[in-house]
Amino acid sequence: MFYTMRRNIRVRQLLGLLLMAAVFATPVAATDFPASTNYRFDETSIGTTNNLESSSANFRDQSGAGDTAVGNSSSTNFQTQAGSDTSHAPNLTFTVNTSGANFGTFSPTAASTATATFSVINYTSYGYVVQIVGNPPSYGSNQIDAMSTSATSQPGTEQFGINLVANTSPVSFGANLNNGTSPNDFGYGQVATNYAVPNQFRYVPGETIALAPKSSGRTDYTISYLVNVSTLTPGGVYNSDQTLIVTGTY
């Protein structure tokens, strides 16, 4: 991700099928289907790949490959992904949806803000963590001070910080994460505690900013960026390269 900042300035019971031990008084001959006095199956095979119906006057069996039981079930400590539509292969998908954030012109009397978005999907791992690395915006030898502790916006004081929630101050900007609108979306993403408080900003390179505690469908995240400068901040074009590192956990 590349950001330019300017001061003039950017987831049955088988019918008891013992076949009743089908005892024959004569040698057993091959038949087209398994049968006894009381039970009969009209298929040449019995199993989860058999989609036909087996029945008699009083009993009926219907087998399938499990496609009607596809989905995710979970508790605090365990999670299952069921159905033949799923794969055992782990998968982690990460997309940066915003290639750059532009802050416009910096001013010592008002904060500058910008946003960027990214999305994460992970499947059959036990979750993921997202870390951010990179230096604060800089121009020449001057680097805007990173907010090493969580704090509010203070115009006139050099500050560079982020969070991943919707804010109302210094202006309304940013957005809360989006785990999908349906329970079937299976999004379990979370914002890390240090970056989850509205109107509080922070930037410590290498810290975890988002995570999922288990396999998760798509989660969309919005990074809210804040920059404040002082009257002594040199004018010029301020640049910063921010890198997101997404790691699956197992």
N, C-alpha and C positions, 0 to 999 in steps of 0.2 A: 504494500500500500504506500502511496506517495502523497504527501500532504504539503502544500505550499502555503505559508502564512506570510502576509505582507503587513508591513507597517504603513508604507504608502502603498501601504503594504498590501493564506490558504488551510427395525425394530420383529358287555351284555351276555349276557349269558347266551351261549351258542345253542339255545334250545336244548340244552343238556346233551349236545350232539355226541352221544356215544354211538349213534346210529343203532342204538338199542342192541348192540352186539350181534345183529342180524345173523341168527343161527340158521344154517341151511342143512337139510337132511341129505341133499345131493351136493356134489362138487360145485363150488362157486364158479359161476361163469361171468365173464366181463359184461357190464351193462353200460348204457350211455349215461347213467346218472347213479349216484349213491342213493339207496333206498332200503327201507325195512318195512315191516308190517304197518308201522304207524307213522313213519317219516319218509319224506322224499325230497331230493334236491334236483332241480332241473338244470344245474350247471355242471360242467366237467371239472370245475375247481371251486374251492371255497377259500376266501381270504379277503384282505383289504382292497385288492384291486378288482374285485368282482362287483360290478354295479347292477347286475340283474337281481331279480327277486326270487327267493326260494320260499315255497309255501305248500301247505297241505290244507285240509278242511279246517283245521284248528290252529295252525301255527304259520307264522310268516317271518322270514328273515330278509333284511335288506342291508347289504354291505356296500361300503364305498371306500374311496382312497383317503378320506379325511378332509375333503375340501370344505365340508360344512362346519369344520371345527378349526378354521384358520384364525389365528389371532394371538393376542398377548394376554397373559394372566400374570399377576404379580402380587407380592406382599412386601413387607418391609425388607426382608432379607433374600427372597427368592423370586425368580422370574422364569416363565416358560413362554416359548414361541411355538405354537402348535399348527399343524396342518401341512399337507404335502406341497403347498405353494411356497413354503419357506426353505431356505438353504442353511446348511450348517456353516458356511464360510463366513468369517467375520468381515465386516465392511464398515469403513469410515469415510464419509463424504463431507468435504468442507468447501464452501463457496464464499468468496468475497464479492459482495454485490455492489459495493461502492469503491471505485478505484482511487478516489481522491477526495479530500475535504478542503474547501476554500473558506478562509476566515474573513476575506475582504481586508479592509483597512483597520489596523489596530488603533485603539485610542486609550489614553490613560483615564478617561472619564467614564468609559463603559466597557463591559466585557464583550469579547468576541466569542461566538459559538459556531459549532459545525457538527455534523453527524455523519456516520458511516455505518453500513450494515453488513452482516455476514450470517451464514446459515450452516448448521451442522446436523448431520444424520449419522447415527452409529447403530450397527446391528450385530447381535450376538457377542458383543464384548460386554464388560461390566460397567460401561460408561466411558466418559472422556473428560479431559480438562483442557481449557483454553488459556494460554498465557500470552501476554503482550510484552514485547521487548522493543527497544529503540530509544534514542535520545529525545529530549524535549526539543521544540523548535529552536533553531540557532541561526545567527547571521554573523559571519566572521568569527571573532572570539567570544561574542556574547551569546549566552544560552539562557532562555527564559527558565526561571526556577520551577522545577517539578514540585508538585505538592506531595511531600512524603507522608503526610498525615491527612486524614479526611477533614475538609473544611469547606466553608461556603465561599462564594465569589467575593473578592475584595478589589474593586476597581482602584487603580492607582498603585497596586502592589503586583509585582511580577508573579504570575501563577500559570502553571500548565497542569491540567487535571482532566480526568474522565470519570464517567460512571456509565451504567448500562440500564438506566431507567428513565421514565418520563420526568421532566423537571418543570417547575413553575418559576424558578429564579436562577439566574438573573432575568431570563425570559422563558416563555414556554417553548421547550424544545426537547428532542429525544423521544423515546418510546419504550414501554415495557416489552419484555420478550414475548414472543408469540409461539406457544406450543401447539397451535392448531385450535380449531373451533369445535371439534368433535372428539369424543372419547376414543374413537377409532383412529385418531391421528397419532396417538401414542407418543406425544412429545413430553419428555421429562427433563428438559433443560432447566438450569437454574443460574442465577447471577451470583457470583461470589459475594460474600458478606460485605467486604470492603468497598464494593462498587454497586451496592443494592439500595442505597439510601438517597431518595430524591433531594436535589439541591446541595448534596455533599459530593465533593470531587477529590480525586486522589490520582497520583501516578507514581508507581514504583515498578520500574522495569523488571520483568521476570515473574511478577506476581500472577496468580491465577485470577482471571476476571470472570470466567463462566465455567460451568461443568454440568455433567449429567451423572447421577449416581448409579445408573443402569442403562441397558439398551434403550435407545430413544429414537422415535421418529424425528421428523424435521423440527428444529427450533430456529426461529429467526431472532437475531440479536441486533440491537442498535447501540452503537457507541456514541455517547454524547461528549464532545470535546469542549473544553473551556480554556480561554487564554485571556489573561489580564497583563497589562504592561504599566510601567511607571513613566513619569515624565522624563526620566533619565535613560530609558531604554533606547538604544541607538536605532535610527531609522534604517530600513533596508528590507530585503526580501528574506523572510525567515522560512527555512525548510526543515522538515523532519520526516524520516523514514520509520514507519511503524510496521512491525512484523508480528503476525499472530501465529502462534504455535499450537496446534491441536494434536493431542496425544490420546489414543485409546487406552483404557485401563482394563486389566484382566485379572 
